[in-house]
Amino acid sequence: MSSDPNLFEKKVTVRQITLADFDSLVALQLLCFPGMKPWKREQIASQLHCFPEGQICVEVDAQLVASSSCLILDDDDHSDWNDWAEISDHGFIRNHNPLGDTLYGIEIMVHPGSRGMRLARRLYERRKELCRSLNLARMVIGGRIPGFASHKQAMTAPEFVRRVITKELFDPVLTTHLANGFVLRQLTPDYLPSDEDSGGYATCLEWPNLDFVPKHTRRSRRAVEPVRVSVVQYPMKPIVSWEEFERQCDFFVDVAADNKADFLLFPELFTLQLLSLVKGTRPGQAARALAEMTPRYVDSAVRPRFT
């Protein structure tokens, strides 16, 4: 028997996915997620078009045995992270935002025959490198809890997750995530309803990038200043003269000024009150008569008492 250790070594390569990997990816998905629909070619093509460096795979002896897909989002836009289809753009990731602050993983998978080789760790390390190189604040993932399938009758999903975190129970996905430095943010129901093993649940997990450098380290002033708006509940009652109309307007301007309002908002059609001054005529003629009052109204509006 040869004692050359090189004969027992496996060549492991981590690289970017290409469209030529499509058939291998589908075969891998069918093994890792039986019963769930695999990627379509146009989804893989779209992922590679939108964010090629975020689509990674692992080869062992030239065979594709693990892969990872992700995109960049802004954390403020997805505080709940509660809908995989929406967040991933149904797998097309056309919502990828290069200016975002969060790397979001939409899928990671390892061939069942290659588990135990720390391939998932290699993929997560590549994702972490991506966070550091792009100066992203964090990585967020929605993880499955397939181990919950054998505990559904005995406990709820939150209880199962708590016991996995305390290492009383083992879950092949959540336990791996925790070992890779992720912390639980929330447990999300109805994340992927077709994932029956997980009961449709997903664990929203975060890995903080401690090397992240904020673009703005200090806020010198608040971004906006508060303003005070006075809104008029205008009484649409008949009037007998133009002067009465002006007195009503003056009253609301004075009240708004006393309350130090920055803006005064009258109802959109409050000048229809002036129809009280148009006597006995048809609607069309009344509208024309009202329009003829416009110059006088504009002249009144620009006087000091209206400013």
LUMKOLLO-563933 format. One record per residue (C-alpha): residue number from 1; residue in three letters; x, y, z. Coordinates in Angstrom, 1 decimal. Layout:
N
+-------+-------+--------+--------+--------+
| fikol | marti |      u |      v |      w |
+-------+-------+--------+--------+--------+
|   NUM |   Ala |      X |      Y |      Z |
...
+-------+-------+--------+--------+--------+
This chain:
307
+-------+-------+--------+--------+--------+
| fikol | marti |      u |      v |      w |
+-------+-------+--------+--------+--------+
|     1 |   Met |    0.0 |    0.0 |    0.0 |
|     2 |   Ser |    1.3 |    3.4 |   -1.0 |
|     3 |   Ser |    2.2 |    5.8 |    1.8 |
|     4 |   Asp |    2.0 |    8.9 |   -0.4 |
|     5 |   Pro |   -0.6 |   11.2 |    1.3 |
|     6 |   Asn |   -1.2 |   13.0 |   -2.0 |
|     7 |   Leu |   -3.1 |   10.0 |   -3.2 |
|     8 |   Phe |   -5.8 |   10.6 |   -0.6 |
|     9 |   Glu |   -6.1 |   14.3 |   -1.1 |
|    10 |   Lys |   -9.2 |   15.9 |   -2.8 |
|    11 |   Lys |   -8.8 |   19.0 |   -4.8 |
|    12 |   Val |  -11.3 |   21.6 |   -3.5 |
|    13 |   Thr |  -12.0 |   24.7 |   -5.6 |
|    14 |   Val |  -14.2 |   27.7 |   -4.7 |
|    15 |   Arg |  -15.1 |   29.7 |   -7.7 |
|    16 |   Gln |  -17.8 |   31.9 |   -9.3 |
|    17 |   Ile |  -20.8 |   30.2 |  -10.9 |
|    18 |   Thr |  -21.2 |   30.3 |  -14.6 |
|    19 |   Leu |  -24.3 |   29.5 |  -16.7 |
|    20 |   Ala |  -22.5 |   26.3 |  -17.8 |
|    21 |   Asp |  -23.1 |   25.0 |  -14.3 |
|    22 |   Phe |  -26.9 |   25.1 |  -14.7 |
|    23 |   Asp |  -27.5 |   21.4 |  -15.0 |
|    24 |   Ser |  -25.2 |   20.6 |  -12.1 |
|    25 |   Leu |  -27.0 |   23.2 |   -9.9 |
|    26 |   Val |  -30.4 |   21.8 |  -10.7 |
|    27 |   Ala |  -29.2 |   18.2 |   -9.9 |
|    28 |   Leu |  -27.8 |   19.5 |   -6.6 |
|    29 |   Gln |  -31.1 |   21.3 |   -5.8 |
|    30 |   Leu |  -33.1 |   18.2 |   -6.4 |
|    31 |   Leu |  -30.9 |   16.3 |   -4.0 |
|    32 |   Cys |  -30.8 |   19.0 |   -1.3 |
|    33 |   Phe |  -34.4 |   20.2 |   -1.5 |
|    34 |   Pro |  -36.6 |   17.3 |   -2.7 |
|    35 |   Gly |  -40.1 |   18.3 |   -3.4 |
|    36 |   Met |  -39.1 |   21.9 |   -4.1 |
|    37 |   Lys |  -38.9 |   23.5 |   -7.6 |
|    38 |   Pro |  -35.3 |   23.9 |   -8.8 |
|    39 |   Trp |  -33.9 |   27.0 |  -10.4 |
|    40 |   Lys |  -34.8 |   27.8 |  -14.0 |
|    41 |   Arg |  -32.1 |   28.7 |  -16.5 |
|    42 |   Glu |  -33.4 |   32.3 |  -16.8 |
|    43 |   Gln |  -33.1 |   32.7 |  -13.0 |
|    44 |   Ile |  -29.5 |   31.6 |  -12.9 |
|    45 |   Ala |  -28.8 |   33.9 |  -15.9 |
|    46 |   Ser |  -30.4 |   36.8 |  -14.2 |
|    47 |   Gln |  -28.5 |   36.2 |  -11.0 |
|    48 |   Leu |  -25.2 |   36.2 |  -12.9 |
|    49 |   His |  -26.2 |   39.3 |  -14.8 |
|    50 |   Cys |  -27.2 |   41.3 |  -11.6 |
|    51 |   Phe |  -24.5 |   40.2 |   -9.2 |
|    52 |   Pro |  -22.0 |   37.7 |  -10.6 |
|    53 |   Glu |  -19.5 |   37.9 |   -7.7 |
|    54 |   Gly |  -22.3 |   36.9 |   -5.3 |
|    55 |   Gln |  -23.0 |   33.5 |   -7.0 |
|    56 |   Ile |  -20.4 |   31.0 |   -5.7 |
|    57 |   Cys |  -19.8 |   27.3 |   -5.9 |
|    58 |   Val |  -17.5 |   24.6 |   -4.6 |
|    59 |   Glu |  -16.0 |   21.8 |   -6.7 |
|    60 |   Val |  -14.4 |   18.7 |   -5.3 |
|    61 |   Asp |  -12.2 |   16.9 |   -7.8 |
|    62 |   Ala |  -13.9 |   18.9 |  -10.6 |
|    63 |   Gln |  -17.4 |   18.0 |   -9.5 |
|    64 |   Leu |  -19.8 |   20.8 |   -8.3 |
|    65 |   Val |  -21.0 |   19.8 |   -4.9 |
|    66 |   Ala |  -22.0 |   23.0 |   -3.1 |
|    67 |   Ser |  -23.2 |   26.5 |   -4.1 |
|    68 |   Ser |  -24.3 |   29.8 |   -2.7 |
|    69 |   Ser |  -26.5 |   32.6 |   -4.1 |
|    70 |   Cys |  -26.9 |   36.1 |   -2.7 |
|    71 |   Leu |  -27.6 |   39.8 |   -3.4 |
|    72 |   Ile |  -27.2 |   43.2 |   -1.8 |
|    73 |   Leu |  -30.1 |   45.0 |   -0.2 |
|    74 |   Asp |  -30.6 |   47.9 |    2.1 |
|    75 |   Asp |  -31.5 |   46.8 |    5.6 |
|    76 |   Asp |  -33.9 |   49.7 |    6.2 |
|    77 |   Asp |  -36.0 |   48.5 |    3.3 |
|    78 |   His |  -36.5 |   45.0 |    4.7 |
|    79 |   Ser |  -36.9 |   45.2 |    8.5 |
|    80 |   Asp |  -39.1 |   42.1 |    8.6 |
|    81 |   Trp |  -37.3 |   39.9 |    6.1 |
|    82 |   Asn |  -40.6 |   37.9 |    6.0 |
|    83 |   Asp |  -41.1 |   36.9 |    2.3 |
|    84 |   Trp |  -38.4 |   34.9 |    0.5 |
|    85 |   Ala |  -40.1 |   35.4 |   -2.9 |
|    86 |   Glu |  -40.3 |   39.1 |   -2.5 |
|    87 |   Ile |  -36.8 |   39.5 |   -1.1 |
|    88 |   Ser |  -35.2 |   37.3 |   -3.8 |
|    89 |   Asp |  -37.4 |   38.7 |   -6.6 |
|    90 |   His |  -38.6 |   35.1 |   -7.1 |
|    91 |   Gly |  -35.0 |   34.1 |   -7.7 |
|    92 |   Phe |  -34.2 |   36.7 |  -10.3 |
|    93 |   Ile |  -32.6 |   39.2 |   -7.9 |
|    94 |   Arg |  -33.3 |   42.2 |  -10.2 |
|    95 |   Asn |  -33.8 |   44.2 |   -7.0 |
|    96 |   His |  -30.0 |   43.8 |   -6.2 |
|    97 |   Asn |  -28.9 |   47.2 |   -4.9 |
|    98 |   Pro |  -25.1 |   47.8 |   -5.2 |
|    99 |   Leu |  -25.5 |   50.8 |   -2.9 |
|   100 |   Gly |  -27.1 |   48.7 |   -0.1 |
|   101 |   Asp |  -25.5 |   47.8 |    3.2 |
|   102 |   Thr |  -26.6 |   44.2 |    3.6 |
|   103 |   Leu |  -25.5 |   41.0 |    1.9 |
|   104 |   Tyr |  -28.5 |   38.7 |    1.8 |
|   105 |   Gly |  -28.1 |   35.0 |    1.1 |
|   106 |   Ile |  -31.1 |   33.5 |   -0.8 |
|   107 |   Glu |  -29.7 |   29.9 |   -1.0 |
|   108 |   Ile |  -26.9 |   27.7 |    0.1 |
|   109 |   Met |  -26.6 |   23.9 |   -0.5 |
|   110 |   Val |  -24.2 |   21.1 |   -0.1 |
|   111 |   His |  -24.4 |   17.7 |   -1.7 |
|   112 |   Pro |  -25.5 |   15.1 |    0.9 |
|   113 |   Gly |  -22.5 |   12.9 |    0.0 |
|   114 |   Ser |  -20.1 |   15.8 |    0.6 |
|   115 |   Arg |  -21.4 |   17.0 |    4.0 |
|   116 |   Gly |  -18.9 |   16.9 |    6.9 |
|   117 |   Met |  -16.2 |   18.4 |    4.7 |
|   118 |   Arg |  -16.8 |   21.9 |    5.9 |
|   119 |   Leu |  -17.9 |   23.1 |    2.5 |
|   120 |   Ala |  -20.6 |   25.3 |    3.9 |
|   121 |   Arg |  -18.0 |   27.0 |    6.0 |
|   122 |   Arg |  -15.9 |   27.7 |    2.8 |
|   123 |   Leu |  -19.0 |   29.3 |    1.2 |
|   124 |   Tyr |  -19.7 |   31.4 |    4.3 |
|   125 |   Glu |  -16.1 |   32.5 |    4.5 |
|   126 |   Arg |  -16.3 |   33.7 |    0.8 |
|   127 |   Arg |  -19.5 |   35.6 |    1.6 |
|   128 |   Lys |  -17.7 |   37.2 |    4.6 |
|   129 |   Glu |  -14.8 |   38.2 |    2.4 |
|   130 |   Leu |  -17.4 |   39.8 |    0.0 |
|   131 |   Cys |  -18.9 |   41.8 |    2.9 |
|   132 |   Arg |  -15.4 |   43.1 |    3.9 |
|   133 |   Ser |  -14.3 |   43.9 |    0.4 |
|   134 |   Leu |  -17.5 |   45.8 |   -0.4 |
|   135 |   Asn |  -17.7 |   47.4 |    3.0 |
|   136 |   Leu |  -21.1 |   46.0 |    3.8 |
|   137 |   Ala |  -22.4 |   46.3 |    7.4 |
|   138 |   Arg |  -23.8 |   42.7 |    7.7 |
|   139 |   Met |  -24.8 |   39.5 |    6.1 |
|   140 |   Val |  -28.4 |   38.4 |    6.6 |
|   141 |   Ile |  -29.9 |   35.0 |    5.8 |
|   142 |   Gly |  -33.2 |   33.2 |    6.0 |
|   143 |   Gly |  -32.3 |   29.7 |    7.2 |
|   144 |   Arg |  -34.4 |   26.5 |    7.1 |
|   145 |   Ile |  -35.0 |   24.4 |   10.1 |
|   146 |   Pro |  -35.5 |   20.9 |    8.5 |
|   147 |   Gly |  -34.7 |   19.2 |   11.8 |
|   148 |   Phe |  -38.1 |   20.5 |   13.0 |
|   149 |   Ala |  -39.9 |   17.9 |   10.9 |
|   150 |   Ser |  -39.2 |   15.1 |   13.5 |
|   151 |   His |  -40.3 |   17.3 |   16.4 |
|   152 |   Lys |  -43.5 |   18.9 |   15.1 |
|   153 |   Gln |  -45.7 |   16.7 |   17.2 |
|   154 |   Ala |  -43.8 |   17.4 |   20.4 |
|   155 |   Met |  -43.1 |   21.1 |   20.3 |
|   156 |   Thr |  -43.6 |   24.4 |   18.5 |
|   157 |   Ala |  -41.1 |   25.9 |   16.1 |
|   158 |   Pro |  -40.0 |   28.6 |   18.5 |
|   159 |   Glu |  -39.4 |   26.0 |   21.2 |
|   160 |   Phe |  -37.4 |   23.9 |   18.8 |
|   161 |   Val |  -35.3 |   26.8 |   17.7 |
|   162 |   Arg |  -34.6 |   27.8 |   21.4 |
|   163 |   Arg |  -33.4 |   24.2 |   22.1 |
|   164 |   Val |  -31.2 |   24.2 |   19.1 |
|   165 |   Ile |  -29.6 |   27.5 |   20.2 |
|   166 |   Thr |  -28.9 |   26.0 |   23.7 |
|   167 |   Lys |  -27.5 |   22.8 |   21.9 |
|   168 |   Glu |  -30.1 |   20.5 |   23.4 |
|   169 |   Leu |  -31.2 |   19.6 |   19.9 |
|   170 |   Phe |  -29.4 |   19.5 |   16.6 |
|   171 |   Asp |  -30.6 |   21.0 |   13.3 |
|   172 |   Pro |  -28.4 |   20.4 |   10.2 |
|   173 |   Val |  -29.0 |   24.0 |    9.0 |
|   174 |   Leu |  -29.4 |   26.2 |   12.1 |
|   175 |   Thr |  -26.6 |   24.5 |   14.0 |
|   176 |   Thr |  -24.3 |   25.1 |   11.0 |
|   177 |   His |  -25.3 |   28.8 |   10.9 |
|   178 |   Leu |  -24.7 |   29.3 |   14.6 |
|   179 |   Ala |  -21.3 |   27.7 |   14.3 |
|   180 |   Asn |  -20.4 |   30.2 |   11.5 |
|   181 |   Gly |  -21.0 |   33.2 |   13.8 |
|   182 |   Phe |  -24.6 |   34.0 |   13.0 |
|   183 |   Val |  -27.0 |   35.3 |   15.6 |
|   184 |   Leu |  -30.8 |   34.9 |   15.5 |
|   185 |   Arg |  -32.8 |   38.1 |   14.7 |
|   186 |   Gln |  -36.3 |   36.6 |   14.4 |
|   187 |   Leu |  -38.2 |   33.5 |   13.6 |
|   188 |   Thr |  -40.3 |   34.1 |   10.5 |
|   189 |   Pro |  -43.5 |   32.1 |    9.8 |
|   190 |   Asp |  -44.8 |   31.5 |    6.2 |
|   191 |   Tyr |  -41.4 |   32.4 |    4.8 |
|   192 |   Leu |  -41.3 |   29.5 |    2.3 |
|   193 |   Pro |  -44.7 |   27.6 |    2.6 |
|   194 |   Ser |  -43.5 |   24.8 |    0.4 |
|   195 |   Asp |  -40.8 |   23.9 |    2.9 |
|   196 |   Glu |  -42.8 |   21.4 |    4.8 |
|   197 |   Asp |  -39.9 |   20.1 |    6.9 |
|   198 |   Ser |  -39.4 |   23.5 |    8.3 |
|   199 |   Gly |  -43.1 |   24.1 |    8.8 |
|   200 |   Gly |  -42.8 |   27.1 |    6.5 |
|   201 |   Tyr |  -40.6 |   28.8 |    9.1 |
|   202 |   Ala |  -37.3 |   30.4 |    8.6 |
|   203 |   Thr |  -34.7 |   31.7 |   11.0 |
|   204 |   Cys |  -33.6 |   35.3 |   10.2 |
|   205 |   Leu |  -30.0 |   35.3 |   11.1 |
|   206 |   Glu |  -27.3 |   38.0 |   11.0 |
|   207 |   Trp |  -23.5 |   38.1 |   10.8 |
|   208 |   Pro |  -22.2 |   41.5 |   11.7 |
|   209 |   Asn |  -19.2 |   42.7 |    9.7 |
|   210 |   Leu |  -16.9 |   44.1 |   12.4 |
|   211 |   Asp |  -14.6 |   45.6 |    9.8 |
|   212 |   Phe |  -17.5 |   47.8 |    8.4 |
|   213 |   Val |  -16.6 |   51.5 |    8.2 |
|   214 |   Pro |  -19.7 |   53.7 |    8.1 |
|   215 |   Lys |  -19.8 |   56.3 |    5.3 |
|   216 |   His |  -20.9 |   58.9 |    7.8 |
|   217 |   Thr |  -19.4 |   58.6 |   11.2 |
|   218 |   Arg |  -21.3 |   61.5 |   12.7 |
|   219 |   Arg |  -24.6 |   63.3 |   12.1 |
|   220 |   Ser |  -24.0 |   67.0 |   12.6 |
|   221 |   Arg |  -27.7 |   68.0 |   12.2 |
|   222 |   Arg |  -30.9 |   66.2 |   11.8 |
|   223 |   Ala |  -31.7 |   65.6 |    8.1 |
|   224 |   Val |  -34.9 |   67.5 |    8.1 |
|   225 |   Glu |  -36.4 |   70.4 |   10.2 |
|   226 |   Pro |  -39.9 |   70.1 |   11.6 |
|   227 |   Val |  -42.5 |   72.5 |   10.1 |
|   228 |   Arg |  -45.9 |   73.5 |   11.4 |
|   229 |   Val |  -48.9 |   73.3 |    9.1 |
|   230 |   Ser |  -52.3 |   74.9 |    9.9 |
|   231 |   Val |  -55.2 |   73.3 |    8.0 |
|   232 |   Val |  -58.4 |   75.3 |    7.6 |
|   233 |   Gln |  -61.8 |   73.7 |    8.2 |
|   234 |   Tyr |  -63.5 |   76.3 |    6.1 |
|   235 |   Pro |  -67.2 |   77.1 |    6.6 |
|   236 |   Met |  -68.9 |   77.0 |    3.2 |
|   237 |   Lys |  -71.8 |   79.3 |    4.0 |
|   238 |   Pro |  -73.4 |   82.0 |    1.8 |
|   239 |   Ile |  -71.8 |   85.4 |    1.9 |
|   240 |   Val |  -73.2 |   88.8 |    0.7 |
|   241 |   Ser |  -70.0 |   90.7 |   -0.3 |
|   242 |   Trp |  -66.4 |   90.3 |   -1.4 |
|   243 |   Glu |  -65.4 |   92.0 |    1.8 |
|   244 |   Glu |  -67.0 |   89.3 |    3.9 |
|   245 |   Phe |  -65.0 |   86.7 |    2.0 |
|   246 |   Glu |  -61.8 |   88.6 |    2.7 |
|   247 |   Arg |  -62.6 |   89.0 |    6.4 |
|   248 |   Gln |  -63.0 |   85.2 |    6.7 |
|   249 |   Cys |  -59.7 |   84.6 |    5.0 |
|   250 |   Asp |  -58.0 |   87.3 |    7.2 |
|   251 |   Phe |  -59.3 |   85.5 |   10.3 |
|   252 |   Phe |  -57.7 |   82.2 |    9.4 |
|   253 |   Val |  -54.4 |   83.9 |    8.4 |
|   254 |   Asp |  -54.3 |   85.7 |   11.8 |
|   255 |   Val |  -55.0 |   82.5 |   13.7 |
|   256 |   Ala |  -52.2 |   80.6 |   11.8 |
|   257 |   Ala |  -49.8 |   83.5 |   12.4 |
|   258 |   Asp |  -50.5 |   83.5 |   16.1 |
|   259 |   Asn |  -49.7 |   79.8 |   16.3 |
|   260 |   Lys |  -46.4 |   80.4 |   14.4 |
|   261 |   Ala |  -47.5 |   78.2 |   11.4 |
|   262 |   Asp |  -45.0 |   77.8 |    8.5 |
|   263 |   Phe |  -47.8 |   76.9 |    6.1 |
|   264 |   Leu |  -51.5 |   77.6 |    5.9 |
|   265 |   Leu |  -53.7 |   75.2 |    3.9 |
|   266 |   Phe |  -57.1 |   76.2 |    2.7 |
|   267 |   Pro |  -59.5 |   73.7 |    1.1 |
|   268 |   Glu |  -58.9 |   73.2 |   -2.6 |
|   269 |   Leu |  -62.3 |   74.6 |   -3.8 |
|   270 |   Phe |  -63.0 |   77.1 |   -1.0 |
|   271 |   Thr |  -63.4 |   79.9 |   -3.5 |
|   272 |   Leu |  -66.6 |   78.3 |   -4.7 |
|   273 |   Gln |  -68.1 |   80.3 |   -1.8 |
|   274 |   Leu |  -67.9 |   83.3 |   -4.1 |
|   275 |   Leu |  -70.7 |   81.7 |   -6.1 |
|   276 |   Ser |  -73.0 |   83.3 |   -3.5 |
|   277 |   Leu |  -72.2 |   86.6 |   -5.2 |
|   278 |   Val |  -73.4 |   85.4 |   -8.6 |
|   279 |   Lys |  -77.2 |   85.9 |   -8.9 |
|   280 |   Gly |  -79.7 |   83.7 |  -10.7 |
|   281 |   Thr |  -77.8 |   82.2 |  -13.6 |
|   282 |   Arg |  -77.0 |   78.9 |  -15.3 |
|   283 |   Pro |  -74.1 |   76.7 |  -14.0 |
|   284 |   Gly |  -72.0 |   77.4 |  -17.1 |
|   285 |   Gln |  -72.5 |   81.2 |  -16.8 |
|   286 |   Ala |  -71.8 |   81.0 |  -13.0 |
|   287 |   Ala |  -68.5 |   79.2 |  -13.6 |
|   288 |   Arg |  -67.5 |   81.9 |  -16.1 |
|   289 |   Ala |  -68.5 |   84.7 |  -13.6 |
|   290 |   Leu |  -66.4 |   83.0 |  -10.9 |
|   291 |   Ala |  -63.4 |   82.8 |  -13.3 |
|   292 |   Glu |  -63.7 |   86.6 |  -13.9 |
|   293 |   Met |  -63.1 |   87.1 |  -10.2 |
|   294 |   Thr |  -59.6 |   85.6 |  -10.4 |
|   295 |   Pro |  -57.6 |   88.8 |  -10.9 |
|   296 |   Arg |  -59.3 |   90.3 |   -7.8 |
|   297 |   Tyr |  -58.6 |   87.2 |   -5.8 |
|   298 |   Val |  -54.9 |   87.1 |   -6.9 |
|   299 |   Asp |  -54.6 |   90.8 |   -6.0 |
|   300 |   Ser |  -56.0 |   90.2 |   -2.5 |
|   301 |   Ala |  -53.9 |   87.1 |   -2.0 |
|   302 |   Val |  -50.6 |   89.0 |   -2.5 |
|   303 |   Arg |  -51.4 |   91.8 |    0.0 |
|   304 |   Pro |  -49.3 |   91.7 |    3.2 |
|   305 |   Arg |  -52.2 |   90.4 |    5.3 |
|   306 |   Phe |  -52.0 |   87.1 |    3.3 |
|   307 |   Thr |  -48.2 |   86.6 |    3.6 |
+-------+-------+--------+--------+--------+
